[in-house]
Amino acid sequence: MKLIIAILAVLFISLQYKLWAGEGSVANAWHLGQKIAMQTEKNSLLARRNQMLEAEVKDLKKGMKAVEERARIELGMIKKGETFYQVIE
């Protein structure tokens, strides 16, 4: 009888060890959940960025307004007949 109790105790302790400290443990599952939450947040930020870039690409493909705006802001270009004013503070 003592042998059976000892075997059951060892089995119980080994199962508890796997539950709390081994691979696939509660702590491991909690850490994986935290990593999933962080990655989901990063993915949502990147998805928003991709949507903005996609909208910008569509604007550039459709018309000249977006191209003109980029030329004015990034390259400092002006159209013929326009007067350029620079305000210095």
Secondary structure, DSSP 8 states (H G I E B T S, - for coil): -HHHHHHHHHHHHHHHHHHHTSTT-HHHHHHHHHHHHHHHHHHHHHHHHHHHHHHHHHHHHH-SHHHHHHHHHHH----TT--------
